[in-house]
Amino acid sequence: MHATPSEEMRLNSASIYFYIYIMPMQKHGTHSNKRQKLKKKLTALSSLKGCHTMKLAFGNGSAGAMLTTPHQFARQVVLGRWFMVFSSLLILSASGATFIFGMYSKALKSSLGYDQRTLNTLAFFKDLGYNVGILAGLLNEVTTPWVGLSVGAALNLFGYLMVYLAVSGRTARPPVWLMCVYICAGANSQSFTNTCALVTCVKNFPESRGVVLGLLKSFTGLSGAIFAQLYLAIYGDDAKSLILLVAWLPVAVSVLFGHAVRIMPYRSSIRHGGKSSAAATTNRAFYRFLYISIALAGFLLVMIVVQQRFSFSHAAYAVSGAAVLLLLFLPLAVIVNQEYRILKDLQESLHEPPTVIVEEPSAALQMVEVEPEQQRATIETEESVASQHQLQPSSSSSSSIGSCVKHMFTPPPRGDDYTILQALVSVDMLLLFMATICGAGGTLTAIDNMGQIGQSLGYPSKTINTFVSLISIWNYAGRVVSGFASEILLSRYGFPRTLAVTAVLLLSCAGHLLIAFGVPGSLYLASVLVGFCFGALWPLVYAVISEVFGLKYYSTLYNFGTVASPIGAYLLNVRVSGYFYDVEAAKQHGGSLAGVDKTCMGVECFRNSFLIVTGVTVLGMVVSLVLVWRTKKFYKGDIYARFRDTAASAKVIPAGDSSSVTAEEQLRKERE
């Protein structure tokens, strides 16, 4: 088959591509021969240099070729896309060591003789390691995900194992700076797991990236409560052993399941008639994962309440831990069901005739036909202009710098792709960054000091662990609610996400005030509010960055947003909370902290600190309201208009159907 001259007129080498969905087929048989003939026929069609998109879906007409043994099906499950999601969920479920610092901070303080400011300095380096993921991102760009996971596992084992050896007295007491290095290295391992698991899943499911991010981040939020149940089941109520669990459990999960986390080519399901149900099926599976995560969160919440009211034996803790593991592995049932559906769809497609789908792009994408003479004239003109430019002297470096600075301070409209410099010097970014420092810094101060807050108010260690678990569960709830609810409010009612940030900061003020005034029994509600607001803030911040500044440099701007967390934690946790705690502790111990006991007891230990934290959070609210006012018109419009699907309709040509026109005739008629 030869292309007609009119079909050879347009030149667009990137306009034709093939998607060949190749099924397992017998080596011999008439269907195999027909398949090869059709492939050759469509390959010839690819020489037509027209602006068309062609897709080919094959079946071999033989259901017997798809018979699989249990061993083959098990291999399909383990090597499949959905097992990769399951592996990522497990890896992220074991990556929440930073959220349980309050459970073992008391052991750090008592074993190493630290004062509160030194302990808060350790907490700052923990947050610094967790939030600075530039190295993890660069490594993931040039290597496969398992390399980043391996590096993260090594950092986790080294950092937290050294912390455990120091706390348990098996090594000499290290200097404070070395402990900061240990805990920063251990926490930095989680940036590797987050980057490798999240980015890989998003690339493997590009049509469901929002659901993927929300689901995976929610399991990260639950990881603190999962750690609490597992360490009680394995070691009992021993805070030092909790550090040991944090050292080896994430490493074991990464070693067992890290090989499954890999980039897999994305393929859309092509059906007869051009209709695809792949996206709907994918979202349905992700929602099932979400329902399982809700069941897991509900079980953890019930166990926290029951364990607080009743005394559990070690055997009872073991049963609770086994139930948590059962719920963690329950997504395997969803995975097996999905892979079975995939296998069933493949078998059904074998009975369908092969189809050719020809898609016409929109008129805006059509190439303008240019006559050969016009092409030659254009080329000659461009060459003459280029030669003139070569004769001109180059511009001075000062003018180049001036042009760069001018471009930096003339950003595009909101929603378009900003450059990195344009975004960093943008007033909108500075306002969002300031509001995030105030909001995240306050909630992190409460989370990192929850152990000392509970101790100062007279709560037993068992109840303090309950507070930390509540923070983890409501951290999960905040991530899920803010992600899904803000999307619904924005799409249906035009409720701006920046105003949702203000609402979250307002709610967190209530939790800070409950801690400041130490109302009896109020720490339960305070831990719920703090955990929810900390979890809810980040999806909103990341979404605002992507919406206002575009997606072209989103990975860099995303990491810039996370830097606000350790800055706020250092200012409010180390410089404010640690200082006032030590001052009050010195008053209670004769004006000096030279002794071994550096514990402060009473409401006064954190009252001044959290009154200041509340004031700073209110300042963050005011700053966020300024951002709401600046982006009001932007959020009133259709912010996703540029991402709408404008693909043209597709025509399906059943191959081998005598009643239908041939592919060549179809293309020729469309051009006429």
Secondary structure, DSSP 8 states (H G I E B T S, - for coil): ----GGGGS---TTS----EE-----SSSHHHHHHHHHHHHHHHHTT--SS-EEEEE---S-GGGG---HHHHHHHHHTSHHHHHHHHHHHHHT--GGGGHHHHHHHHHHHHT--HHHHHHHHHHHHHHHH--HHHHHHHHHS-HHHHHHHHHHHHHHHHHHHHHHHTTSS----HHHHHHHHHHHHHHHHHHHHHHHHHHHHH-GGGHHHHHHHHHHHHHHHHHHHHHHHHHHT-S-HHHHHHHHHHHHHHHHHHHGGG-----------TTS---HHHHHHHHHHHHHHHHHHHHHHHHHHHHHHHHS---HHHHHHHHHHHHHHHHTHHHHHHHHHHHHHHHHHHHTTS--EEEEE---GGG------HHHHHHHHHHHHHHHHHHHHS----HHHHHHHHHHHHTS---TTS---HHHHHT-HHHHHHHHHHHHHHHHHHHHHHTHHHHHHHTT--HHHHHHHHHHHHHHHHHHHHHHHHHHHHHHHHH---HHHHHHHHHHHHHHHHHHHHHT-TTTHHHHHHHHHHHHHHHHHHHHHHHHHHH-STTHHHHHHHHHTHHHHHHIIIIIIIIIHHHHHHHHHHTTT---SS-----STHHHHHHHHHHHHHHHHHHHHHHHHHHHTHHHHHS-TTGGG------EEEEETT-TTS--HHHHHHHHH-
